[in-house]
Amino acid sequence: MNPNLTSVDSPVKNRPGSNDRSIGGVVVPMVTPVNHAGGVDFAGISNVAQWLISKGVDGIFVAGTTGRFSHFSPEQNSEVCRAVADTVGDRVRVYGGICDSGVPRMLSNAERMKRAGADIVVTTGPYYLSMLIEEAEADLREVATKSPLPVIYYNIPEFVGYGLRPEWIAEMADHPNVIGYKDSSDNLEHHLKVLERTRGKDFSILIGKELLLAQALRSGATGLVVSLVQADPDPFVSLARNAAIGDWTAVMANQSQVQKLVEDFIVFFRKRPVFSTLLHYLEAKLKQHGIEVRLV
């Protein structure tokens, strides 16, 4: 634990729009820098978060997939959240990942994230044990009902092993404690069905795949949550801003810039197709921006 951090029990600051259900813009699933011993590098966390804010992002998501939530202990994840919350102050929202293998663990994580300064929690359905989709969705409903913070559901079938149903997401969009949906399914048809079924509801849809940004935002998505923002925030921030004002010509130009970043990463990834390669890639890109951190 970093002795320079404030207590994880300290109250969250009143960030702009913290009582607003709407979510939009660029939310970054932030990496978790580590020291040479493999522990959390709190100074590195602060440096990355500060840099991202200076580049114009709208929120930071800690303890997500890119932050390797499953690698760190729940206590470490909450300490990461506190480090980010202390760094960002009242400038942007902080999203705390609470993904885990069952409802008791997910709710315990939510309590930790609240104490650590998160504004909103984000969760997939339970993972590891095989489940009927109805069982997973029942668990997610219970989490939403009991969570001390508003909830965003996170759909990433590649890692969890199942996808959430559009009709169920539309039903949960009316739940008072469910405020949004992060879709990392890489399935545009699924994404468009969710958008159509939730249209007109007080509910935000976030796209989680780089190559679908322009299509999703033009179809009604309110924001994006993608790892490669940390390779170069500028095209992502510009894309989101241009989409907000309806300048779709500029959006498509930004999407072309994003596609080049994705193609650059794919060349890197094919040489070593495992998850840690993403972290090595982002580490190198952050270094190019003057941010010296270790990610694995």
C-alpha positions in Angstrom: 0.0 0.0 0.0 1.2 3.5 -0.8 1.5 5.5 2.5 1.2 8.8 0.6 -2.3 8.1 -0.5 -5.3 9.3 1.4 -7.4 6.6 3.2 -9.7 4.5 0.9 -12.4 5.5 3.3 -12.2 9.2 2.4 -15.3 10.7 0.7 -15.4 11.0 -3.0 -15.3 14.6 -4.3 -18.3 16.1 -6.1 -17.1 15.8 -9.7 -19.0 17.6 -12.4 -22.1 15.8 -13.4 -21.7 13.2 -10.7 -25.4 13.0 -10.2 -26.1 12.9 -13.9 -27.0 9.5 -15.4 -25.7 10.4 -18.8 -22.3 9.1 -19.8 -20.4 10.1 -22.9 -17.1 11.1 -24.5 -13.9 9.2 -24.1 -13.6 6.9 -21.1 -10.1 5.3 -20.8 -9.7 1.7 -19.5 -6.5 2.6 -17.8 -3.4 0.4 -17.5 -2.0 -0.3 -14.1 1.7 0.5 -13.9 3.8 -1.8 -11.7 7.3 -1.6 -10.1 10.1 -4.1 -10.7 8.8 -6.3 -7.9 5.4 -6.6 -9.6 3.6 -4.3 -7.1 1.5 -1.3 -8.0 3.4 1.8 -9.0 1.3 4.6 -7.5 3.5 7.4 -8.9 3.1 5.8 -12.4 -0.6 5.6 -12.0 -0.8 9.3 -11.1 1.4 10.2 -14.1 -0.7 8.3 -16.6 -3.9 9.7 -15.2 -2.7 13.2 -15.2 -1.5 12.9 -18.8 -4.8 11.4 -20.0 -6.7 14.3 -18.4 -4.4 16.8 -20.1 -5.2 15.2 -23.4 -9.0 15.8 -22.9 -10.4 12.5 -21.9 -13.8 12.5 -20.1 -13.4 9.6 -17.6 -11.0 7.0 -16.3 -12.0 3.3 -15.8 -9.8 1.5 -13.3 -9.6 -2.3 -12.7 -10.9 -3.2 -16.1 -9.5 -5.7 -18.5 -6.7 -3.5 -19.6 -6.0 -2.7 -16.0 -5.6 -6.4 -15.3 -8.2 -6.5 -12.5 -8.0 -10.3 -12.2 -4.2 -10.2 -11.7 -4.4 -7.8 -8.7 -6.1 -8.4 -5.3 -9.3 -6.5 -4.5 -7.4 -4.4 -2.1 -4.8 -3.4 -4.7 -7.6 -2.6 -7.2 -9.2 -0.3 -4.7 -5.9 1.4 -4.0 -5.4 2.0 -7.7 -8.9 3.6 -7.7 -8.0 5.8 -4.8 -4.7 6.9 -6.5 -6.7 7.8 -9.6 -9.4 9.6 -7.7 -6.9 11.6 -5.8 -5.1 12.6 -9.0 -8.2 13.6 -11.0 -9.9 15.5 -8.2 -13.1 17.0 -9.5 -12.1 17.0 -13.2 -13.5 13.7 -14.5 -15.5 10.8 -13.4 -13.8 7.6 -12.1 -15.3 4.3 -13.0 -14.3 1.3 -10.8 -14.3 -2.2 -12.1 -16.0 -4.8 -9.9 -15.9 -7.9 -12.1 -15.6 -11.2 -10.2 -16.8 -14.8 -10.1 -19.9 -14.3 -8.0 -22.4 -11.8 -6.5 -20.9 -11.6 -3.0 -17.5 -10.9 -4.4 -18.8 -8.3 -6.9 -20.7 -6.5 -4.2 -17.7 -6.5 -1.9 -15.7 -5.0 -4.7 -18.4 -2.3 -5.2 -18.2 -1.3 -1.6 -14.4 -1.0 -1.9 -14.6 1.1 -5.0 -17.1 3.4 -3.4 -14.8 4.0 -0.4 -11.9 4.4 -2.8 -13.6 7.3 -4.6 -15.3 5.8 -7.7 -18.4 7.5 -9.0 -19.7 4.5 -11.0 -19.0 0.8 -11.0 -18.6 -1.4 -14.1 -19.1 -5.2 -14.2 -19.4 -8.1 -16.5 -21.5 -11.1 -15.4 -19.8 -13.7 -13.2 -17.0 -15.7 -14.9 -15.2 -19.0 -14.4 -18.1 -21.4 -13.6 -20.4 -22.1 -16.6 -23.8 -20.6 -16.3 -27.1 -20.3 -18.1 -27.5 -16.8 -19.5 -30.6 -16.4 -17.4 -28.5 -17.2 -14.3 -25.8 -14.7 -15.2 -28.4 -12.0 -15.8 -30.2 -12.8 -12.5 -26.9 -12.2 -10.8 -26.3 -8.9 -12.6 -29.8 -7.8 -11.6 -29.0 -8.5 -8.0 -25.7 -6.6 -8.2 -27.5 -3.6 -9.6 -30.2 -3.7 -6.9 -27.6 -3.9 -4.1 -24.7 -1.9 -5.4 -23.9 1.3 -3.4 -23.0 3.0 -6.7 -24.7 3.3 -10.1 -23.8 0.3 -12.4 -22.6 0.0 -16.0 -22.9 -3.5 -17.5 -19.9 -4.7 -19.5 -20.3 -7.1 -22.3 -17.1 -8.9 -23.4 -18.0 -12.5 -24.5 -14.3 -13.2 -25.5 -13.3 -13.2 -21.8 -16.5 -14.1 -19.9 -17.7 -16.9 -22.2 -21.2 -15.5 -22.9 -22.9 -12.4 -24.2 -25.7 -10.4 -22.7 -29.0 -10.3 -24.6 -30.2 -7.0 -26.2 -33.7 -7.6 -24.9 -32.5 -8.0 -21.4 -30.3 -4.9 -21.5 -33.3 -3.0 -22.7 -35.3 -4.3 -19.7 -32.5 -3.4 -17.3 -32.2 0.1 -18.8 -35.3 0.9 -16.7 -33.6 -0.2 -13.5 -33.0 2.9 -11.3 -29.4 1.9 -10.5 -28.3 0.7 -14.0 -27.1 3.7 -16.1 -25.3 2.3 -19.0 -23.8 -0.5 -21.1 -20.2 -1.0 -22.3 -20.2 -3.2 -25.4 -16.9 -4.9 -26.3 -18.5 -7.8 -28.2 -17.1 -6.7 -31.6 -20.5 -7.5 -33.0 -22.1 -4.4 -34.7 -25.4 -6.2 -35.2 -25.7 -6.8 -31.4 -24.7 -3.2 -30.7 -27.3 -1.8 -33.1 -30.0 -4.0 -31.6 -29.1 -2.7 -28.1 -29.2 0.9 -29.4 -32.6 0.4 -31.0 -34.2 -1.3 -28.0 -32.9 1.4 -25.5 -33.7 4.4 -27.7 -35.5 7.1 -25.7 -34.5 5.7 -22.4 -32.3 7.5 -19.8 -29.5 5.1 -20.5 -26.0 5.4 -22.1 -24.4 3.0 -24.6 -20.6 2.9 -24.8 -18.7 1.2 -27.7 -15.7 -0.8 -26.7 -14.1 -1.7 -30.1 -11.8 0.7 -32.0 -13.0 -0.2 -35.5 -16.7 0.3 -34.7 -16.4 3.8 -33.2 -17.8 5.9 -36.0 -20.6 3.5 -36.9 -21.7 3.2 -33.3 -21.6 6.9 -32.4 -23.5 7.8 -35.6 -26.1 5.2 -34.6 -26.6 6.7 -31.2 -23.8 5.5 -28.9 -22.9 8.2 -26.4 -19.2 7.4 -25.9 -16.3 5.1 -26.3 -14.1 2.9 -23.9 -11.1 1.5 -25.7 -7.5 0.6 -24.7 -5.7 2.2 -27.6 -6.6 5.7 -26.4 -3.4 5.3 -24.4 -1.4 4.8 -27.6 -2.5 8.2 -28.8 -5.5 10.0 -27.3 -5.8 12.7 -29.9 -7.7 10.9 -32.7 -10.1 9.4 -30.1 -10.8 12.7 -28.4 -11.3 14.4 -31.7 -13.6 11.7 -32.9 -15.8 11.9 -29.9 -15.9 15.7 -30.0 -16.7 15.7 -33.8 -19.4 13.1 -33.3 -21.0 15.3 -30.5 -21.4 18.2 -33.0 -22.5 15.9 -35.9 -19.4 16.5 -38.1 -19.4 13.1 -39.7 -16.8 14.0 -42.3 -14.3 14.8 -39.6 -15.4 11.7 -37.6 -14.5 9.5 -40.6 -11.1 11.2 -40.9 -10.6 10.5 -37.2 -11.7 6.9 -37.7 -9.1 6.5 -40.4 -6.4 7.6 -37.9 -7.7 5.1 -35.4 -7.6 2.4 -38.0 -3.9 3.1 -38.6 -3.3 2.7 -34.9 -5.1 -0.6 -34.9 -3.2 -1.8 -37.9 0.1 -0.8 -36.2 -0.9 -2.8 -33.1 -2.0 -5.9 -35.1 1.5 -6.1 -36.7 3.0 -6.0 -33.2 0.5 -8.5 -31.8 0.9 -11.1 -34.5 4.5 -11.7 -33.4 3.3 -12.6 -29.9 -0.5 -13.1 -29.7 -1.1 -13.0 -26.0 -2.6 -10.4 -23.7 0.6 -9.1 -22.3 1.6 -8.0 -25.7 -1.0 -5.3 -25.5 0.7 -4.0 -22.3 4.1 -4.1 -23.9 2.7 -2.1 -26.8 1.1 0.5 -24.7 4.2 0.7 -22.5 6.2 1.6 -25.6 3.6 4.1 -26.8 3.4 5.8 -23.5 7.2 6.1 -23.5 7.0 7.9 -26.8 4.7 10.4 -25.1 7.3 10.9 -22.3 5.5 8.6 -19.8 8.0 6.1 -18.4 6.1 3.2 -16.7 6.3 -0.5 -16.5 3.2 -2.5 -17.3 4.2 -6.1 -16.9 
